[in-house]
Amino acid sequence: MAPLAWAVCFLMGGLLLGEGSPSLGASVPRLRLSYRDLLSANRSAIFLGPRGPLDLQAVYLDEYRDRLFLGGRNALYSLRLDQTRPDPREVLWPPQPGQREECIRKGRDPLLECANFVRVLQPHNRTHLLTCGTGAFQPICAFIAVGHRGEHVLHLEPSSLQNGRGRCPHEPSRPFASTFVGGELYTGLTADFLGREAMIFRSGGPRPALRSDSDQSVLLDPRFVMAARIPDNSDRDNDKVYFFFSETVPSPDGGPGHITVSRVGRVCVNDAGGQRVLVNKWSTFLKARLVCSVPGPGGAETHFDQLEDVFLLWPKAGKNVEVYALFSTVSAVFQGFAVCVYHMVDIWEVFNGPFAHQDGPQHQWGPYGGKVPFPRPGVCPSKMTAKPGRPFGGTKDYPDEVLQFVRAHPLMFQPVRPWHGRPILIKTNPAQRLRQIVVDRVEAEDGTYDVIFLGTDSGSVLKVLALQAAGSAEPEEVLLEELQVFKVPTPIIEMEISVKRQTLYVCSPLGVAQLRLHGCETYGSACAECCLARDPYCAWDGASCTRYRPSPGKRRFRRQDIRHGNPATQCLGQSQDEGAPALEATRVYGTEHNSTFLECMPKSPQAAVHWFLQRSEDEQPDQGFFAA
């Protein structure tokens, strides 16, 4: 009988023990969970609607009412957040009679365009939402009764129907951004049937509607991503609405061709237009370039120019808003994505700096060197604009030279550069496109971390940390989880986060998923496994890997090491069973001169697998025989 031999598979889990292995890397998640894994772990729940795909276009998370509102194709939905079941409500809202037929006669697609795609869902008051839809290429708006807190009402008020032009784009796929401030709707869109008339528009309140100047130097083929009110300071007169978008502009060196650049623009909430110049037009609009690039040798930079999504991280009171922006490249050489973080103080500094000036179409841009009129163009009318004997109580009081200047110089010369001067996260030639970003600031045992959730075009969510090591210019990427939220590949078009509920709401054309931010129990049943996960939400409590909660006392109850993930320092004193599984051995027997199937399945994609052959008890294992 042929002698027996055995092969031993060693699983070396995590970034610490598997260091240097070719199977490891920043792009490999600690956990990769499938659609079924998430459902079986009770970590996700899916709402697909009663009649197939929802074709979602708009989402509004209302934590005051504990409801999630969805706008799709010819319908609106309301889901409850405070129950195990969403208890959905539905309102059908098809185009008006004859609108679909007219849309088809004009050559539009009957299925993809000639319907009422809801694109605006904004809170109007305590009992109503404002909603607008494409109306089969005839935009329409209405009020939706949603009831008081605790009620679950959803009712379209037919008497409130009104023209939606300027408030909603004609096309369901056209980039668009909106926000509701002080009873007025601010929108960034193309407002005509052909999609050529780009503007920032304000409507819906007691004041006359306001729009962008038709001068093409103001907005150049914009692709709007987000709009939001961000206060500059405690003076409400200085409140502004910021728009984030990309533009296609002529080559800055006067050469042929065009380039894509990303922008942040702003308008004052109390802007009323001019008296003689810029009548019913924005008199405070300014814009600046957002730069997200990687410095290279010789001063060269690799730019990520196409803005994909923006998330505003609102910190504790007294701190400034942080802008997390997701960019992509427009290069034919490679496909790449980057996340850059901007501090509002840096954005304000750029808007307070020099204006950009160009002597002619073939000249390069430079800083404006002449006299800047008073009040400074682009500032909001407030007590700061008052000069002795010449009070400027509103933009209609601004001198014509101020309005002419802002009309001719809407662009700032200096760009806005990111925190640390470079992206915090870079992905080149990824297997999937990144489309959405949300961020959660989490308090852990060894500090505070921003957990980044990235939605892809294949229906999955990446959960990532970007760690800035002391003395290092390049952040370390830690990919915690890759979560396949939807059963079939589908682009994620919107994500909303509820920190209160520790839940992420992930929307696609198919439907919406409710996803828990963490599933600590899936990392394993040992201290080392929990520590190697490096997840700020999770810590070892002496018995299991569970949700970390800061303790007011000084005594250390939880074991966690996000920055290094080192179980050797965190799991001392644990039992052998609890501390050892980071290095796990499996023995497989076989007979010489026969084939044996060797199977060794690691829990984590980050684990390195090494095989050793041992012919007898007296011999040492031979690693050089084969490895996988």
Secondary structure by P-SEA (a helix, b strand, c coil): ccbbbbbbbbbbccccccccccccccccccccccaaaaaaaccccccccccccccccbbbbbccccbbbbbcccbbbbbbcccccccbbbbbbccccaaaaaaaaacccccccccccccbbbbccccbbbbbcccccbbbbbbbbbcccccbbbbbcccccccccccccccccccbbbbbcccbbbbbccccccccccccccccccccbbbccccccccccccccbbbbbbcccccccbbbbbbbcccccccccccbbbbbbbbbbbbcccccccccccccccbbbbbbbbbbbbcccccccccccccbbbbbbccccbbbbbbbbbbbccccccccbbbbbbaaaaaaaaacbbbbbccccbbbbcccccccccccccccccccccccccccccccccaaaaaaaaacccccbbbbccccccccccccccccccbbbbbbbbcccbbbbbbbbbccccbbbbbbbbbcccccbbbbbbcbbbcccccccccccccccccccbbbbbcccccccccccccccccccaaaaaacccccbbbccccccbbbbbccccccbbbbcccccccccccccccccccccbbbbbbbbbccbbbbbbbbbccccbbbbbbbbcccccccccccccc
